[in-house]
């Protein structure tokens, strides 16, 4: 039974990209609200029991088998398969808390086009960020704000939600971890109303992350610079605000 807590009647799809996350999925799925309409697992050709565990945990699950490699490609294919009015993206390693989905959806219903998670906004935080990753993120965030007129506090974070009707405006076309940066930049370029949502990132529960600070930081930097030739950035005044 769908116990929709919102006055507005909207459907919500949650996209979960996963590769060899069988041990983590019970923890992740346990945090998902029972009122969401659809969960899509995008499987990166896992060699463990990721898909079987996910289907056992959630019989109504939809599974998309990834056609290429990389988090960006997984998310894009999940977005394209989604049927909901609102699309939420979370991680399969236990770092993002599904109970926060309520805050993201509320932000969209209150007028935002794009709800952007932030570990640095008041009320947010992280159990996982190393000093070097935090420094790199702050530098890249500052560069993005300077080049695009935004007021982001956290560029490289993968907990976001948006209205599905804006998917075409984002024109997503990358395969790697830089997908979050690309979404944030293109949402700004498209003139979407962006609100940051405080979010607390937890440490991965099991397994080892595929994130590489130097390699992926370089890809993020290249994305920031490349996108400058694509659009003029955000018109003043900036559309970015902290969710109320």
C-alpha positions, 0 to 999 in steps of 0.5 A: 500500500502506498502511504503517500505523505504529500498533499500533491499526487506525484509518483516517485522513482528511485534510481539505484546504480549498483555493481557487486553491492549484494551485502549493502542492499539490505541496508539501503532498501531498509531505509526506502520509504514505503510510499515511493512508487518505483525502485529501479536497480541499474546493474553494472553486470555484477558478479555477485548476487546483487540482482537476486538479493535486490529482487528478494528484498523488493519483488516489485523491483525493476532491473536495468542491465547497464549497457556500458560501464561507469556510474554516469552511464548507469544513472542515465539509463536508469533515468531513461527507464523511470516512469515517475514524475520525480526522479531520485538518485541514491547510492547502493553502498549505504552512504546515502540514507533513503529516509532523506528522500522525504526532504528532497521530494518536499523541496521539489513540491515547494517549487524547486526544479532540482533538489541538490544534496549538500553535505556542507549545508547547515544540517548536513555532514559526512562520515566518509570525506577525507581531508584531501577529498573535502579540499578538492571538492571545495576548490572545484565547487568554488571554481564552478560558482565563479564560472557559472554564477552559482552558490553551490556548497557541495559540487561532488555529491550524488544524492539529488532529485529532480522533476522528470520533465527536466531530464531533456534539459540536462542532456546528460552524456557522460559515463563516469563519476563526473555525472554529478558535476555535469548535472549541477552545471547543466541544471544551472545552464538551463535556468532551473530553480535549484535548492540545496538539501542538507544531507548526511553522508555515511561511510560505505558499509561493505566493500571498497569504493571505485572512486579515485580522488585524483582520476575522478577529480581530473574528470570533474575539472575537465567537465567544468571547463568544457561546459563553459564553451557550451552555455553562458551560465546562470543569469543573475540573480542566481537560482540556487538557494537552501531548501526551507 
